[in-house]
């Protein structure tokens, strides 16, 4: 590893509504231990803890989670260099702008979600190292995972010509496609799932934002106008709320010219649904993932998890059953993306 150290920027503002009832607004999935003893936030911070390569992280989160973040990072001995508290959610591009505007122009920023699983983080670090030289030359880099099957819940990246060893130009981004289009892209073999991880110089990103989304840059800059260097950083709520909500992909990456992708096989999952968690969980010979106060008898290909009442399931197949003190979810495997609709329905006021 050579060159200046990189500043990780950990995005911890997600709601994780598709993992209800375990994940809630008060305790979204990044604060949960979904795959082991550590929470997703802790695992994210630990994979960029090598001080030879990384500076202390910047964490961008909601004010309501300040205490939880402090406690969980304290448990693993990580102290953020900056903690930025968003007054409201405005998408990943606004979060990236907050990080870049509070950094030096030449600072290398590694933007990464706090709630993704990466089984082989050493491969991610090697990919980050491969992207370092192009990023130093003014490229914005993203990281792609080989599209193994036609998933319609992910964005896709089509790779182009090589620009450095292991690094390729991005030909185009594709937002979450229909099933037929996804199957066609997987068959072509030149598309990657968009892992939502980015590496760039702060100044390069701000230049791209100024060119392609100047209104977002202006709103975020205005929200930081009164920042006096105190930690945590608290942007002005009214100014920040005027920023339109968008993703870094749509606002910048799909429009800028010098966009690179580093393909990397790192055992990645966004754990964006109970089906996804079943896919990465430890399973028995019958394909069942059972945890907590749960008993499964003569079951096949199920996920059964309880953080509260005792669950007993008998003779069921391809079923997800999750229970907490706040609720119980029962849904067929393959339909867990619909949990978000249920959460929306539960939040609606009761009809008279």
C-alpha positions in Angstrom: 0.0 0.0 0.0 1.4 3.3 -1.1 0.5 7.0 -1.1 -1.6 9.1 1.3 -4.0 7.6 3.7 -7.7 7.4 2.8 -10.5 8.7 4.8 -13.4 6.3 5.1 -16.9 7.9 5.0 -19.4 5.6 6.6 -23.0 6.4 5.7 -25.3 5.4 8.6 -28.5 7.1 7.7 -30.5 4.2 6.3 -33.8 3.1 7.7 -33.6 -0.6 6.8 -37.4 -0.9 6.6 -37.3 -4.1 4.6 -36.0 -6.0 7.6 -39.0 -5.1 9.8 -39.8 -6.0 12.5 -36.2 -6.5 13.6 -35.1 -3.2 11.9 -37.0 -0.1 12.9 -36.6 3.6 12.6 -35.2 3.7 16.2 -32.8 0.8 15.5 -32.2 0.4 11.7 -30.3 -2.6 10.4 -26.8 -1.0 10.6 -27.1 -1.2 14.4 -28.1 -4.9 14.4 -25.9 -8.0 14.6 -27.4 -9.8 11.6 -24.6 -12.1 10.6 -22.6 -12.6 13.8 -21.7 -11.0 17.1 -20.8 -7.6 15.7 -23.3 -5.1 14.3 -23.2 -4.1 10.6 -21.8 -0.7 11.6 -19.0 -2.3 13.7 -18.1 -4.6 10.9 -18.0 -1.7 8.4 -15.7 0.3 10.7 -13.4 -2.6 11.4 -12.8 -3.4 7.7 -11.2 0.1 7.3 -9.3 0.2 10.6 -5.8 -0.4 9.2 -4.0 2.8 10.1 -1.4 2.2 7.5 -4.0 2.7 4.8 -6.8 4.7 6.5 -7.3 7.7 8.7 -10.1 7.7 11.3 -13.5 7.5 9.7 -16.1 10.2 9.1 -19.6 9.0 10.1 -22.7 10.6 8.6 -25.9 9.8 10.5 -29.1 11.0 12.1 -29.1 13.0 15.4 -31.4 10.3 16.9 -28.6 7.7 16.5 -25.7 9.7 18.1 -25.7 7.8 21.3 -25.9 4.4 19.6 -23.1 5.2 17.2 -20.9 6.4 20.1 -21.5 3.2 22.1 -21.1 0.8 19.2 -17.9 2.3 17.9 -16.5 2.7 21.4 -17.0 -1.0 21.9 -14.5 -1.7 19.1 -12.1 1.1 19.9 -12.9 3.3 16.9 -13.2 7.1 17.3 -14.5 9.0 14.3 -12.5 12.0 13.0 -15.8 13.8 12.2 -19.4 12.9 13.0 -21.9 14.7 10.7 -25.5 14.7 11.8 -28.0 15.1 9.0 -31.1 17.1 10.0 -33.1 14.9 7.6 -32.4 12.3 4.9 -31.6 13.7 1.4 -30.0 10.7 -0.2 -26.4 9.6 -0.7 -25.3 12.6 -2.9 -26.1 15.1 -0.1 -24.2 12.9 2.4 -21.2 12.8 0.0 -21.4 16.6 -0.4 -21.3 17.0 3.4 -18.2 14.8 3.6 -16.4 16.5 0.7 -17.2 20.1 1.9 -15.8 19.3 5.3 -12.6 17.7 3.9 -9.4 19.1 2.3 -9.7 19.2 -1.5 -6.9 16.6 -1.9 -8.4 14.2 0.7 -9.2 10.8 -0.7 -12.7 9.7 0.5 -13.9 6.2 0.5 -17.7 6.4 0.7 -19.4 3.3 1.9 -22.7 2.1 3.4 -22.7 1.0 7.0 -25.1 -1.9 6.5 -23.6 -4.1 3.8 -21.9 -7.5 4.3 -18.5 -8.1 2.8 -17.1 -11.5 3.6 -13.6 -11.0 2.2 -12.8 -7.4 3.0 -9.1 -7.9 2.0 -10.3 -8.1 -1.6 -12.1 -4.7 -1.2 -9.0 -3.2 0.2 -7.0 -4.5 -2.8 -9.6 -3.0 -5.2 -9.4 0.3 -3.4 -5.6 0.3 -3.8 -6.0 -0.5 -7.5 -8.3 2.6 -7.9 -5.9 4.9 -6.1 -3.9 5.9 -9.1 -6.8 6.7 -11.4 -8.5 8.6 -8.6 -5.4 10.7 -8.1 -5.6 11.6 -11.8 -9.2 12.9 -11.5 -11.4 9.8 -11.9 -14.3 9.0 -9.7 -14.3 5.3 -8.9 -17.0 2.9 -8.0 -16.8 -0.8 -7.2 -18.8 -3.6 -9.0 -19.7 -7.1 -8.0 -20.2 -9.7 -10.8 -23.9 -10.1 -11.5 -24.4 -13.7 -10.6 -28.1 -13.9 -11.3 -30.8 -11.5 -12.6 -31.5 -9.5 -9.5 -34.0 -6.7 -10.1 -33.4 -5.0 -6.8 -29.9 -3.8 -7.7 -28.4 -1.2 -10.0 -26.0 -2.4 -12.7 -22.7 -1.1 -14.1 -21.5 -1.9 -17.6 -17.7 -2.0 -17.8 -15.8 -0.6 -20.7 -12.1 -0.3 -21.7 -9.2 -0.8 -19.2 -7.8 2.4 -17.8 -5.4 0.9 -15.3 -4.6 -2.7 -14.1 -7.9 -4.0 -12.7 -9.7 -0.8 -13.4 -12.1 -0.1 -16.3 -14.1 2.8 -17.6 -17.8 2.8 -16.9 -19.8 2.7 -20.1 -23.2 3.2 -18.4 -25.2 2.7 -15.3 -28.6 0.9 -15.3 -31.1 1.6 -12.5 -33.0 -1.4 -11.1 -34.0 -3.2 -14.3 -37.0 -5.4 -15.2 -36.4 -9.2 -14.9 -36.0 -9.7 -18.7 -33.4 -6.9 -18.9 -31.6 -8.2 -15.9 -31.4 -11.7 -17.3 -30.0 -10.3 -20.6 -27.3 -8.2 -18.8 -26.2 -11.2 -16.7 -25.9 -13.3 -19.8 -23.6 -10.6 -21.5 -21.1 -11.0 -18.7 -19.9 -7.3 -18.7 -22.3 -6.0 -16.1 -21.7 -5.7 -12.4 -24.0 -5.1 -9.5 -23.5 -1.6 -8.1 -22.1 -2.1 -4.6 -22.7 1.6 -3.6 -19.1 2.1 -2.6 -17.1 5.0 -4.1 -13.6 6.4 -4.0 -12.7 10.0 -5.0 -10.7 13.1 -4.2 -12.9 15.5 -2.4 -12.1 18.3 -4.8 -12.8 16.2 -7.9 -16.2 15.2 -6.5 -17.2 18.8 -5.7 -16.2 19.8 -9.3 -18.4 17.1 -10.7 -21.2 18.1 -8.4 -20.8 21.8 -9.4 -21.2 20.7 -13.0 -24.1 18.3 -12.8 -26.0 19.2 -9.6 -25.1 22.7 -8.6 -28.4 23.2 -6.7 -27.5 20.3 -4.4 -24.0 21.7 -3.8 -25.4 25.1 -3.1 -28.0 23.8 -0.6 -25.5 21.7 1.3 -22.9 24.4 1.3 -25.4 26.8 2.7 -26.3 24.4 5.4 -22.6 24.3 6.5 -22.2 28.1 6.3 -22.2 28.5 10.0 -20.1 25.5 10.8 -17.4 26.5 13.3 -15.3 23.4 13.4 -17.2 21.9 16.3 -17.8 18.2 16.5 -20.4 16.8 15.9 -21.1 18.8 12.7 -24.7 19.9 12.6 -25.8 21.4 9.3 -28.5 24.1 9.4 -31.8 22.2 9.3 -33.7 24.7 7.1 -31.0 25.0 4.5 -30.4 21.3 4.4 -34.1 20.5 4.0 -34.1 22.7 0.8 -31.7 20.2 -0.8 -33.5 17.9 -3.2 -33.1 14.2 -2.4 -31.1 12.1 -4.9 -28.5 9.3 -5.1 -24.9 9.9 -5.9 -25.4 7.6 -9.0 -28.2 9.6 -10.6 -26.9 13.1 -9.6 -23.2 12.7 -10.5 -21.9 9.3 -11.6 -24.3 8.7 -14.5 -23.5 12.2 -15.9 -19.8 12.7 -15.3 -17.2 11.8 -17.9 -14.3 10.1 -16.0 -16.0 7.3 -14.1 -14.1 4.1 -13.3 -15.3 0.8 -12.0 -13.2 -1.8 -10.2 -14.7 -5.3 -10.5 -14.2 -7.1 -7.2 -15.4 -10.4 -5.8 -15.6 -9.7 -2.1 -18.6 -11.8 -0.8 -20.9 -8.8 -1.0 -24.5 -8.5 0.0 -26.6 -5.4 0.8 -28.8 -7.6 3.0 -31.7 -5.6 1.6 -34.4 -8.2 2.5 -35.1 -11.2 4.6 -34.5 -13.3 1.5 -31.0 -11.8 1.2 -30.3 -12.6 4.8 -31.4 -16.2 4.3 -29.0 -16.4 1.4 -25.9 -15.4 3.5 -26.9 -17.0 6.8 -25.6 -20.3 8.1 -28.1 -23.0 7.2 -28.7 -26.6 8.1 -28.8 -29.6 5.7 -32.5 -28.7 4.9 -31.6 -25.1 4.0 -33.0 -23.6 7.2 -31.6 -20.6 9.1 -32.9 -20.7 12.6 -31.9 -18.4 15.4 -33.0 -17.0 18.7 -36.0 -18.4 20.6 -37.1 -20.5 17.6 -37.8 -24.2 16.9 -38.4 -25.6 13.5 -39.6 -29.2 13.0 -39.7 -30.9 9.5 -39.1 -27.5 7.8 -37.4 -26.8 4.5 -35.6 -23.7 3.1 -37.0 -21.4 5.9 -35.7 -18.5 7.9 -37.0 -18.5 11.4 -35.8 -15.9 13.9 -37.1 -14.7 17.2 -35.8 -11.8 19.3 -38.8 -12.1 21.6 -41.6 -14.7 21.9 -40.9 -18.4 21.3 -41.6 -19.5 17.7 -42.5 -23.1 16.9 -43.0 -23.9 13.2 -43.9 -27.4 12.0 -43.9 -28.8 8.4 -43.4 -25.5 6.6 -41.4 -24.8 3.5 -39.9 -21.6 1.9 -41.2 -19.4 4.7 -39.8 -16.5 6.6 -41.0 -16.0 10.1 -39.5 -13.2 12.3 -40.7 -12.2 15.7 -39.8 -9.4 18.1 -41.4 -7.8 21.1 -43.0 -5.3 18.6 -44.3 -7.5 15.9 -44.4 -10.8 14.0 -43.7 -11.2 10.3 -44.8 -14.2 8.2 -44.0 -14.0 4.4 -43.2 -16.6 1.7 -39.6 -16.6 0.6 -39.3 -14.7 -2.6 -41.7 -12.0 -1.5 -39.8 -10.3 1.3 -39.3 -7.2 -0.8 -42.9 -6.5 0.0 -42.2 -5.9 3.6 -41.5 -2.3 2.8 -45.1 -2.0 1.7 -46.3 -3.4 5.0 -44.2 -0.9 6.9 -45.7 1.9 4.9 -49.2 0.6 5.6 -48.5 0.3 9.3 -47.3 4.0 9.4 -50.6 5.2 7.9 -53.1 6.7 10.4 -55.9 4.3 11.4 -59.1 4.8 9.4 -62.2 5.6 11.5 
